[in-house]
């Protein structure tokens, strides 16, 4: 194992490592370590739930807390692995798109869309609002109740 690790870390022609070589090796190391932690946590979770005696009706409270904690940790680790993996893919896709643009001699950027037309509302000549209602509103409280509410407001104000 030691020889494999030293061979992997050493450079074949003893030339200095490029930034891409270092990035690939660091990312590989991080992904391997996080995947090992993920595998260990998954194994521990399955072992604790499968081979440890549980109450008949439900899971023991401490095992519920342990399972919830491990579930959160596993979700974070899986998200971290996905983030590390997609970072490289998104950078490679961006590089490929930039290279395709540079290689296309007749590439012409599409023209910007025309501005949206401005719609002006024509003034409404001769329009008048409808008259105010002449019937009393039927949703108001009685005069005594409104007076009591006004007195309560005044007493609160000071």
N, C-alpha and C positions, 0 to 999 in steps of 0.2 A: 504494500500500500504506500509505503514511504517513497519508493522509487517512482511509482506512478504519479504521485503528487509532485515530486521534484521534477519529473520530466514535463509535467503539465505546466508547472510554473517557470521552468527554464526556457530560454529562447534557443532555438536550434542553431542559429548561426551567430549567436552572441551579439547580435545587433541590438541597439536600444529598442525597447518596446514603444510602439506608437500609442497615441492616446486611445485609438479604437481598440487595440489589443488589451490595454489596461481596463478599459470600460467593459469589454466583453468578459474578461476574467473576473472582474469584481461583480458584475451582474450575475454571472454563473454561480459564483460562490454564495452570493446572497440568496439566490433562488434555491440552491441546494440546501442551505441551512434552514431557510424558512419552510421548505417542503418537509425536511426532517422533523422540525418542530410540529408542523401540522400533522404529520403521520403519527408522531408520538402522542399528541393530544387526542387524536382520533382513536388510537389503540387504547389509551387510558380510559376514555369515555366509554367505549364499547365494553371493555373489561369490567369497569365498575358497575355498569348497568346489567351486564349479562351474567357474570359469575359471582357477584356479591348478593347474598340473600336479601330479598326485599320483603316488606309486609305484603300480606295477601291482597288487600283491596287497593292500595295505592303505593306510590314510591315514598320512601322515608324523606322527611323534610330536609335533612342534610344532603341527601342525594339529589333532591330537586334543586337545591341551591348550587351544588357542585355541577350538575348538568347544565343549569342556566349559565353559570360562569364560563364553563368550557364552550358552550354554544357561542357566546359572545366572542370569546378569544378566537375560535375557529373562523367565525365570520370576518373578523378583522384580518386574520392571516390570509384568508382566501382573497379578500379585497386587496391586500398588499401585494400578493403574488400577481394578481391580475394587473395591478398598476405598474409593477416592474416590467411585466411581459409586454404590456401594450405601449410602454414608453418607447421601447426600441422599435416596435412595429410602426408606430406613428412617425418616428423620426425617419425610418427607412421609406415610408410612403411619401413623406414630404420631400425627401431627397430625390426619389424617383420622379415625382411630379415636376420638380425643378429641372431635373435633367431632361425630361421630355419637352418642357417648354424651351430649354436652351437648344435642344437638337432640332426643333422645328423651325426651319428657316422662314417659312411663310406664316408664322404665327402672328396673328393680329388680334389684339385685345378687342373684345366686343365693345361696341359703342355704348356709352351710358344710356340708360332709358330716358326717354323724353320727360320733361317735368309734367307733373299732373296739371290738368287745366284747372284754373281758378273759376269757380262757379260763384257768380254774384247773384244775390237775391234781388229781384226787381222790387222796388218799393210798391206797396199795395195802395194804389190811389183810390180814395173814396171808401176805404174800409173803416168801419167804426166798431168798437167792441159792443157786445150785447149789453142791454140795460141790466142794472143791478136787480136782484130779486126783490120783490115787494112783500112776500110772505115772510112771517117770522120763522127763524130756524126752530126745528123741533128737537134738536139734540142738546140744548142747553139745560143746565140744572135750574132749579127754582131760585128765585131771588133770595130767599132766606139762606139757602145752602151756599150760594155764591158769596153772600155777605159774611157767613161764618168762615169760609175759606180765606177771604180777604183779611178778616180780623186775625186768623191764625198766622198768616204770612207776616202781618205787621208785628205781631207779638214776637216772632222769631227774629225779625230784623233788629229789634232792640227797643 
